[in-house]
């Protein structure tokens, strides 16, 4: 009975919901039970946004994640708001380009990844979200890294198929960091 609860948080326009949707679809391709619950402020772009994803071998009873196993924090307010909700032994992945604070908890594992800068340097400036997901996939065994292209192909609309390659590159960048 393996269940992983993930919370991705940042501000609107960072791709928080897309990252969560990718993980949910990835879980489906692995025959897992999945829940994806987006949440965003009325401003959407620039407002707060977070996304709860649950990946489980068993049916998911509730889509609400109050004690995540993994937190991806894409901005400082998100880190400050959710750092204490992560379960002891959990993982926190921080975009250190935008967040210079350090996680003070000693009962979690923190990873600092300059995702925004890495994405910009690699030529896909808007894909820091997928760089962070790549790191999550390396550090957390919830879903395997293999098969990402097929997952992206299954939910990215045909008119945006040109974005599949750069999303794969962004995932690989995070995985390799």
RODRENLUM-553551 format. One record per atom (N, C-alpha, C, O): residue in one letter; x, y, z. Coordinates in steps of 0.2 Angstrom, whole numbers, plus 5000, padded with zeros to 4 digits. Layout:
// RODRENLUM-553551
AXYZ ...
END
This chain:
// RODRENLUM-553551
X500449945000 X500050005000 X500450065000 X500650095005 X500750084994 X501150144993 X500750204991 X500350204986 X500750254995 X500350324993 X500850374994 X501250384999 X500850424989 X501350484989 X500850544988 X500550544983 X500850584993 X500550644993 X500950704991 X501450714995 X500850744986 X501250794983 X500850864983 X500350864981 X501250914985 X500950984985 X501451024981 X502051034983 X501151054976 X501551104972 X501251174973 X500651174972 X501751214975 X501451284976 X501851334973 X502551334973 X501551394971 X501951454968 X501451504967 X500951514970 X501551544962 X501051594960 X500851574953 X501151544949 X500251604951 X499951594944 X500451614939 X500751664939 X500451574934 X500951584928 X501551544928 X501951544923 X501651514934 X502351474935 X502251404932 X502651364932 X501651384930 X501451314928 X501351264934 X501451204933 X501151284939 X501051244945 X500451194943 X500551134945 X499951214940 X499451164938 X499651114933 X499451054933 X500051144928 X500251094923 X500751044926 X500650984924 X501151064930 X501551014933 X501250964937 X501350904937 X500650984941 X500250934944 X499850884939 X499850824941 X499650914934 X499250874929 X499750824926 X499550764925 X500350844924 X500850794922 X500950734926 X500950684924 X501050754933 X501150694938 X500550654938 X500650594939 X499950684938 X499350644938 X499350594932 X499150534933 X499450624926 X499450584920 X499950524920 X499850474918 X500550544923 X501050494924 X500850444928 X501050384927 X500550454934 X500250404938 X499750364935 X499750304936 X499350394930 X498850354927 X499250304922 X498950244921 X499750324919 X500150284914 X500450224918 X500650174915 X500550234925 X500850184929 X500350134932 X500450104937 X499650144930 X499150114933 X499050124941 X498850074944 X499150184943 X499050204950 X498350234950 X498050264945 X498150244956 X497550274958 X497750354959 X498350364962 X497450394956 X497650464956 X497150514958 X496550504957 X497350574961 X496950624962 X497350684961 X497950694962 X497050734957 X497350804955 X496850854957 X496250854955 X497050894962 X496650954964 X496951024964 X497351034968 X496751054959 X497051124958 X496751174962 X496151164964 X497151224964 X496851284968 X497151344967 X497851344967 X496851394965 X497151464963 X496751514965 X496051514966 X497051574966 X496651634968 X496351664962 X496451644957 X495851714963 X495551744958 X495951774953 X495651784947 X496551794954 X496951834949 X497251784944 X497451804939 X497351724946 X497651664942 X498351684941 X498751674945 X498451724935 X499151734933 X499451794938 X499151844939 X499951774942 X500151824947 X499951804954 X500251834959 X499351774955 X499051764961 X499351694964 X499751664960 X499051674970 X499351614972 X499051554969 X498451554966 X499451504968 X499151444965 X499551384969 X500151384970 X499151324970 X499451264972 X499051204969 X498451214967 X499351154969 X499051094966 X499251034971 X499751024972 X498750994973 X498850934976 X498750874972 X498250864968 X499250824972 X499250764968 X499350704973 X499850714977 X498950654972 X499050594976 X499150544971 X498750534967 X499650504972 X499750444968 X499750384973 X500150384978 X499350334971 X499250274976 X499150214973 X498850214967 X499350154976 X499150094974 X498450074976 X498150024973 X498150114981 X497550094983 X497050154981 X497250214980 X496450144982 X495950204980 X496050264985 X496250254990 X496050324982 X496150384985 X495450404988 X494950414985 X495450414995 X494850424999 X494650504998 X494050514998 X495150544998 X495050614998 X495650644994 X496150634995 X495450694990 X495950734986 X496350784989 X496750814987 X496150794996 X496450854999 X497150835002 X497150775006 X497650865001 X498350855004 X498450905010 X498550965008 X498450885016 X498550925021 X499250915024 X499550955028 X499550855023 X500150835026 X500550805020 X500650735020 X500850845015 X501150815010 X501850775011 X502150795016 X501950725007 X502550685008 X503150725004 X503750725006 X502950764999 X503350804995 X503050874994 X502450874992 X503450924995 X503250994993 X503751024988 X504351014989 X503451044983 X503851084978 X503651164979 X503051174978 X504151204981 X503951274983 X504351314977 X504951314976 X503851354974 X504151394968 X504251464970 X504451504966 X503951484976 X504151554978 X504151554985 X503951504989 X504451604988 X504551614995 X503851604999 X503851575004 X503351644998 X502651635001 X502451565002 X502151545007 X502551524997 X502351454997 X502751415001 X502451375005 X503351425001 X503851395006 X503651405013 X503551365017 X503551475014 X503351495021 X502751465023 X502651445029 X502251465019 X501551435021 X501551365022 X501151335026 X501951325018 X501851245018 X502451215021 X502351145022 X502951245023 X503551205025 X503351165031 X503651105032 X502951185036 X502851155042 X502251095041 X502151055046 X501951095035 X501451045034 X501750975031 X501450925031 X502350975029 X502750915026 X502850865032 X503050885037 X502650805030 X502750755035 X503450745037 X503950755033 X503650725043 X504350705045 X504550655041 X504250605039 X505150665038 X505450615033 X505250635026 X505550595021 X504850685025 X504650705018 X505250745015 X505750755018 X505050765009 X505550805005 X505250865003 X504650875001 X505650915003 X505550985000 X505951004995 X506551004996 X505751024989 X506151044983 X505951114982 X505451134981 X506551154982 X506451224982 X506751254976 X507351234974 X506451304973 X506751344967 X507151394970 X506951444972 X507851374971 X508251424974 X508451484970 X508851534973 X508251494964 X508351554960 X507851604963 X508051664964 X507251584965 X506751634968 X506751634975 X506451684978 X507051584978 X506951574986 X507651574989 X508051524987 X507851624993 X508551624996 X508451595003 X509051585006 X507951585005 X507851555012 X508051485012 X507951445007 X508251455018 X508351385019 X507851355023 X507551385028 X507751295022 X507251255026 X507651235033 X508151215033 X507351265038 X507651255045 X507451185048 X507751165053 X506951155046 X506751085049 X507351035048 X507651035042 X507450995053 X507950945052 X507650875051 X508050825050 X506950875051 X506650805050 X506450795043 X506050745042 X506650835038 X506450835031 X507050835027 X507550865030 X507050815021 X507550825017 X507450875012 X506950875008 X507850925011 X507750985007 X508250985001 X508850965002 X507951004995 X508351004989 X508351074986 X507751094986 X508851104985 X508851174982 X509151174975 X509651154973 X508651194971 X508751184963 X508651254960 X508051274961 X509151284957 X508951344954 X508651334947 X508851354942 X508051314948 X507651294942 X507451344937 X507551334931 X507251404940 X507151464935 X507751474931 X507651494925 X508351484934 X508951494931 X509151444926 X509351454920 X509051384928 X509251324924 X508851324917 X509051314912 X508151334918 X507751334913 X507851394908 X507851384902 X508051454911 X508151514907 X508851494903 X508851514897 X509351474906 X509951454903 X509951404897 X510251404892 X509451364898 X509351304893 X508951324887 X508851284883 X508651384888 X508151404882 X507451394883 X507051404878 X507251374889 X506551354890 X506351394897 X506151364901 X506351454896 X506251504902 X505651484906 X505651504912 X505151464903 X504451464906 X504351394909 X503851374911 X504851344909 X504851274911 X505151264918 X505351204919 X505251304922 X505551294929 X505151244932 X505351204936 X504451244931 X504051194934 X504251124933 X504251084937 X504351114926 X504551044924 X505251024926 X505450964927 X505751074927 X506351064930 X506251034937 X506650984939 X505851064941 X505751044948 X505450974948 X505550934952 X504950964943 X504650894943 X505150844941 X505150784944 X505650854937 X506150814935 X506550794942 X506750734943 X506750844946 X507050834952 X506650784957 X506850744960 X505950804957 X505550764961 X505550684959 X505550644963 X505550674952 X505550614950 X506250574951 X506250514952 X506750614952 X507350574954 X507450564961 X507650504963 X507150604966 X507250604973 X506650564976 X506650544982 X506150554972 X505550514975 X505350464971 X505250474964 X505150404973 X505050344969 X504250334967 X504050284966 X503850394968 X503150394966 X503050364959 X502550324958 X503350394954 X503350374947 X504050364944 X504450404946 X504050324940 X504750314936 X504850374931 X504350404929 X505450384930 X505650434925 X505550414918 X505350454914 X505650354917 X505550324910 X504850334907 X504350334911 X504750354901 X504050354898 X503750424898 X503150434897 X504150474900 X503950544900 X503650574894 X503150604894 X503950554888 X503750584882 X503050554880 X502550594878 X502950494882 X502250464880 X501750494885 X501150504883 X501950504891 X501450544896 X501250614893 X500650634893 X501750654891 X501650714888 X501250714882 X500750754881 X501350664878 X500950654871 X500250644873 X499850654869 X500150614878 X499450594880 X498950644882 X498350644882 X499250704884 X498850754887 X498950824884 X498550874885 X499550834881 X499650894877 X499250894871 X499350854867 X498850954870 X498450954863 X498950954857 X499550974857 X498650924852 X499050914846 X499350984843 X499850994840 X498951034844 X499151104842 X499751134846 X500051184844 X499951094852 X500551114855 X501051064856 X501451064860 X500951014851 X501450964851 X502150984851 X502650944853 X502351044848 X502951064848 X503251084854 X503951094855 X502851074860 X503151094867 X503351024870 X503651024875 X503250974867 X503350904870 X504150894871 X504350874877 X504550914866 X505250904867 X505550944872 X505950924876 X505351014872 X505651054877 X505451034884 X505851044889 X504851014885 X504650984892 X505050924894 X505250914899 X505150884889 X505650824890 X506350844892 X506650814897 X506550894889 X507250924891 X507250954898 X507750944901 X506650994899 X506651024906 X506650964911 X506950974917 X506250914910 X506250854915 X506950824916 X507150814922 X507250814910 X507950794911 X508450834914 X508850814918 X508350904913 X508850954917 X508750944924 X509250944928 X508150944927 X507950934934 X508250864936 X508550864942 X508150814933 X508350744935 X509050744935 X509350714940 X509450774931 X510150774931 X510550814936 X511150814937 X510150864939 X510450914943 X510650884950 X510950914954 
END
